[in-house]
Amino acid sequence: MPFTKNIAFTRLIKINGRLREFNFRKRGEIFYDLDTNDERGNRLFFKMEKQESNWKASGTELPVWLSDNEALISDAIVKEEQG
């Protein structure tokens, strides 16, 4: 039986002057499940998918503040994977 390493981490990312906590969980080689809170405290769930050398948000429609800062979230994944 092959061993699959579970990768999960949390990062604080400053978006629009506010620190937001993002929880990451790796699913396979090209997907991460993420969750964070919006301004009202509602939990937002979405996926990041590796496309060529970049990580892109996929799945449900994201709020503008989240989609506009996709690069910051992608950077957090890249930094984690580089060690």
Residue frames as qw, qx, qy, qz and C-alpha x, y, z in Angstrom:
[[0.000, 0.889, 0.458, 0.000, 0.00, 0.00, 0.00],
 [0.430, 0.450, -0.036, 0.782, 1.55, 3.34, -1.04],
 [0.332, -0.554, -0.431, 0.631, 2.07, 6.02, 1.60],
 [0.161, 0.721, 0.307, 0.600, 0.45, 9.40, 0.93],
 [0.331, -0.145, -0.393, 0.845, 1.72, 12.31, 2.99],
 [0.076, -0.842, -0.531, -0.049, -1.02, 14.56, 4.38],
 [0.349, 0.084, -0.052, 0.932, -0.08, 18.20, 3.90],
 [0.182, -0.845, -0.465, -0.191, -2.10, 20.83, 5.75],
 [0.427, -0.110, -0.231, 0.867, -1.03, 24.29, 6.91],
 [0.039, -0.898, -0.428, 0.096, -2.41, 27.68, 7.92],
 [0.444, 0.117, 0.065, 0.886, -1.18, 31.08, 6.78],
 [0.012, 0.802, 0.343, -0.489, -2.12, 34.65, 7.66],
 [0.411, 0.299, 0.433, 0.745, -2.38, 36.75, 4.50],
 [0.011, 0.536, 0.249, -0.807, -2.99, 40.50, 4.54],
 [0.187, 0.430, 0.678, 0.566, -5.73, 41.42, 2.07],
 [0.105, -0.741, -0.319, -0.582, -7.20, 44.93, 1.84],
 [0.064, -0.592, 0.396, -0.699, -5.47, 45.95, 5.07],
 [0.768, -0.366, 0.256, -0.458, -6.87, 43.02, 7.06],
 [0.013, -0.369, 0.929, -0.013, -5.09, 39.83, 8.16],
 [0.858, 0.026, -0.067, -0.508, -7.06, 36.77, 7.12],
 [0.464, -0.346, 0.815, -0.042, -6.42, 33.20, 8.15],
 [0.732, 0.355, -0.397, -0.424, -6.30, 30.69, 5.29],
 [0.690, -0.265, 0.667, -0.093, -6.32, 26.95, 5.89],
 [0.500, 0.518, -0.580, -0.380, -4.74, 24.82, 3.16],
 [0.744, -0.158, 0.642, -0.097, -5.04, 21.07, 2.59],
 [0.167, 0.453, -0.709, -0.514, -3.30, 19.37, -0.31],
 [0.817, 0.230, 0.440, -0.292, -5.37, 16.97, -2.44],
 [0.848, 0.399, 0.245, 0.247, -3.21, 15.06, -4.89],
 [0.611, -0.071, 0.173, 0.769, -0.51, 16.77, -6.90],
 [0.165, 0.304, 0.320, 0.882, -2.47, 19.63, -8.43],
 [0.358, -0.682, -0.403, -0.494, -5.19, 20.63, -5.94],
 [0.173, -0.009, -0.629, 0.758, -5.47, 22.39, -2.59],
 [0.294, -0.729, -0.585, -0.202, -8.70, 22.84, -0.63],
 [0.217, 0.162, -0.306, 0.913, -8.81, 26.20, 1.14],
 [0.272, -0.767, -0.568, -0.125, -11.08, 27.95, 3.57],
 [0.237, 0.070, -0.246, 0.937, -11.20, 31.41, 5.12],
 [0.015, 0.662, 0.633, -0.401, -13.74, 33.85, 6.61],
 [0.195, 0.636, 0.331, 0.670, -15.47, 36.75, 4.92],
 [0.001, -0.397, 0.235, -0.887, -16.20, 40.10, 6.63],
 [0.665, -0.387, -0.033, -0.638, -19.30, 38.68, 8.34],
 [0.419, -0.408, 0.768, -0.262, -17.52, 35.60, 9.66],
 [0.913, 0.256, 0.136, -0.288, -19.06, 33.23, 7.10],
 [0.583, -0.353, 0.655, 0.326, -16.72, 30.45, 6.03],
 [0.607, 0.655, -0.242, -0.379, -15.67, 30.45, 2.37],
 [0.740, -0.177, 0.621, 0.187, -14.48, 27.20, 0.80],
 [0.610, 0.730, -0.176, -0.251, -12.68, 27.01, -2.55],
 [0.910, -0.039, 0.268, 0.315, -9.96, 25.14, -4.42],
 [0.075, 0.815, -0.433, -0.377, -6.66, 26.13, -5.94],
 [0.924, 0.256, 0.270, 0.089, -5.56, 24.19, -9.00],
 [0.391, -0.525, 0.470, 0.593, -2.07, 24.08, -10.48],
 [0.673, 0.698, 0.247, -0.005, -2.15, 25.27, -14.07],
 [0.613, 0.637, -0.248, 0.396, 1.26, 25.17, -15.73],
 [0.509, 0.121, -0.513, 0.680, 3.49, 26.88, -13.14],
 [0.198, -0.290, 0.208, -0.913, 0.78, 28.95, -11.39],
 [0.026, -0.341, -0.888, 0.307, -1.94, 28.20, -8.84],
 [0.252, -0.213, -0.301, -0.895, -5.42, 29.39, -9.87],
 [0.418, 0.097, 0.619, -0.658, -8.68, 29.47, -7.92],
 [0.310, -0.064, -0.782, -0.537, -11.29, 27.08, -9.29],
 [0.117, -0.383, -0.884, 0.242, -14.78, 26.00, -8.41],
 [0.023, -0.807, -0.578, 0.120, -17.44, 28.30, -7.06],
 [0.218, 0.794, 0.084, 0.561, -17.61, 32.03, -7.69],
 [0.567, -0.266, -0.389, 0.676, -15.31, 33.89, -5.35],
 [0.085, -0.932, -0.233, 0.265, -15.81, 37.33, -3.84],
 [0.473, 0.836, -0.091, 0.262, -13.91, 40.08, -5.65],
 [0.277, -0.845, 0.435, -0.143, -11.52, 40.69, -2.74],
 [0.795, -0.264, 0.541, 0.073, -10.49, 37.04, -2.92],
 [0.795, 0.460, 0.308, 0.247, -10.13, 36.68, -6.68],
 [0.244, 0.939, -0.146, 0.192, -8.22, 39.98, -6.90],
 [0.274, -0.754, 0.578, -0.149, -5.63, 38.59, -4.46],
 [0.992, 0.108, -0.011, -0.070, -5.24, 35.15, -5.99],
 [0.589, 0.591, -0.424, 0.351, -1.50, 35.79, -6.49],
 [0.241, -0.608, 0.553, -0.516, -0.94, 36.25, -2.73],
 [0.877, -0.168, 0.324, -0.314, -2.62, 32.90, -2.04],
 [0.892, 0.411, -0.161, 0.094, -0.63, 31.24, -4.80],
 [0.253, 0.697, -0.525, 0.418, 2.59, 32.64, -3.30],
 [0.581, -0.475, 0.505, -0.426, 1.73, 31.05, 0.07],
 [0.978, 0.092, 0.154, -0.104, 1.43, 27.64, -1.62],
 [0.691, 0.602, -0.296, 0.268, 4.70, 28.06, -3.52],
 [0.059, -0.697, 0.549, -0.459, 6.58, 29.11, -0.37],
 [0.783, -0.312, 0.423, -0.332, 5.21, 26.13, 1.57],
 [0.964, 0.257, 0.059, 0.012, 6.18, 23.67, -1.15],
 [0.513, 0.685, -0.381, 0.351, 9.69, 25.12, -1.44],
 [0.749, -0.272, -0.469, 0.381, 10.21, 24.57, 2.26]]
